[in-house]
Amino acid sequence: MSQFHRRALLGGAAATAAFGALPAHVARAQAANTVKIGILNDQSGLYRDVNGPGSVACVRQAIQDSGVAARGVNVEVVVGDHQNRPDVGSTITRQWIDRDNVDVILDVPTSSVALAVNTIVRERNKIFLNSSAATSDLTGAQCSPNTIHWTYDTYMLAKSTGGAMVRAGGDTWFFITADYAFGHALERDTSGFVRAAGGRVLGQVRTPFPGTTDFSSFLVQAQSSRAKVIGLANAGGDTINSIKQAAEFGVTRRGTKLAALLMFISDVHSLGLETAQGLVCTESFYWDLNDRTRAFTQRVLPSMPGGLRPGMGQAGCYSAIMHYLKTVAEMGVPAARASGVDTVNRMKAQPTNDDAMGEGTIRPDGRRMQPVYLFEVKTPAESRGAWDYYKLLQTTPAAEAFRPVGEGNCALVRS
Amino acid sequence: MDEIFGIPAPLLFGQLLLGLINGAFYALLSLGLAVIFGMLNVINFTHGAQFMMGAFVAWMLLHYLGIGYWWALLLAPLIVGFTGVVIEKTMISRLYKLDHLYGLLLTFGVGLIIEGLFRNQYGSSGMPYRIPPELQGAWDLGFMFMPVYRGWVVIVAIVMCLATWLVIEKTKLGSYLRAATENPALVQAFGINVPRMMTLTYGAGVALAAFAGVLAAPIYSVNPQMGANLIIIVFAVVVIGGMGSILGSVVTGFGLGVIEGFTRVFYPEASATVIFVVMAIVLLLRPAGLFGRA
């Protein structure tokens, strides 16, 4: 909260100072031509490196790359730290919308927070561009005409990584699940694929979130179930600790496989290739995927915190803001600010295209569609330089990667 | 396979052992807290950050200077202990005459600042730190696979706890310390430099936290919030054991590690809360804690 207040105050002070220097009519014109983006994510906890300040850097890059300033559109950014708590996230969202005239809530990792924000944004008819939360309920039972789910979701992760593990012979599973909306959704979606492929789920253990650092008890329980695959339905620092401790307890040496159902490149960097090698993971972005992603990475790298390469959540923020600002420039600021639903519909009506995430489309239920990549983490010998971590195993076309539009139980697309 | 309460016995033994290992960390950390509170009457909320610093200094020694685990085990506590001495000299020593609350607020603030600085510099994912080659591998105990390193942690923790207890209860230095807590003016009158003793006590308590941090580095991800996750639990341990009681904090540390371990089998969702439930019950029945003097 303190960070949010401080940043909001600083932003306000800067804005006041800027207006103070301008003649009154220019200032009024600028205010009328301003859209305001609120980046709400984890600035201080276990998900900080997979979104946090890196998302802010990517958004600022998008504002620059979009060139909307030349077309008279002024963009303001505020940043908030939701500390992975739905109550904190809801309070910031309400303040931003009701008091600070924020138009777009962006990023919002931690599915429990994202679902709370989803409801508030819909009530106020603003825009919610979600990049970093995973629950597929955002385009399923809880879908909203004000929301676009941009980067990944539990269904696509489950199908890509889970499907690959089952095909490789991993037909019995035990889940270590973070005990909140995201973990539950990821476990549910993955179990669906395992069972559909003829496999069995032998058990699961729900780990308190946040605040679990020792996973050894859970790993030993998983091991004693004799499952062939231990599915890690968690993320960020939890995934890192799980994998590190699984190596310590020799889980993989006994032939059991680990399925890191949601893993980011910063997790691999933290683990080191020695520990992470051979793991497979699913992402919708990798900095070294093609010329466009490399060009994007080169541009944003100087402003990334601590030399991190952008991960998919952060690249998704870039992509979402590129598309949003393009739409705003076409509609004009007053029209784009008037109704969240109208702007989102306009965004859905045209394809997305940017350096980070390539080409994509947005479905009526709010799901953004793009190809999905299954990677394997390289061995230390295979890696040729800093952050050279992934080799591409498989590309799933958008139409096959995500949940079919009719199966999500979303009210927007029910016939 | 034999079962106890519907859980296979081997699994239960495994959890008992894992609980003891986690308890070793709780004991080491709460020991430092108990020493500082017992002697200085300061509730050291910077302890979690100092635990984290221990792990980070170990990582820095390896990363920047190529100094490995064994030297880190000695150097990191000294380095972090020295920062503790500086904090005590410049800040905490000014608060001895005031209410406990001031020390708590100061150390809490300092802890937040340290964590924030590390977070800005190193992010949240943490740094890789490998188990030293001499302690890699594992024993197959039949009922579970026991990493050598975790066995090492338990043994070292027990030795450290015992050594600290001996120093304070059985040596001349310890008797000075205990006397200075009771009546600093009288001890000073005997020609003993009480302020310096306080400073060194704080430094030693901090060094204990850093030592635990180095032990933790190969197991947990070395990240800025690793201490914040533990410190609240460790405070509960100290409160349950009895504020300032060294024996109490050690016994409670191991005991609660085991209780938490069992909760992870029977009702994993509650494993983060069970320690606080125990704390509430103990405070209701024995407000001074299990080993505290009312």
Interface residues (C-beta under 8 A of the other chain):
Chain A: D42 S44 G45 L46 Y47 R48 D49 V50 G52 D179 V205 R206 T207 P208 P210 G211 T212 T213 D214 S216 S217 F218 V220 Q221 Q223 S224 G236 G237 I240 N241 K244 Q245 E248 F249 G250 R254 S266 D267 H269 S270 L271 G272 E274 T275 P305 G306 L308
Chain B: P8 P10 L11 G14 Q15 L18 G19 I21 N22 G116 R119 N120 Q121 Y122 G123 S124 S125 G126 M127 P128 R130 I131 A138 M144 F145 P147 Y149 R150 P218 I219 Y220 S221 N223 Q225 M226 N229 L230 G261 R264 V265 P268 E269 A270 S271 A272 T273
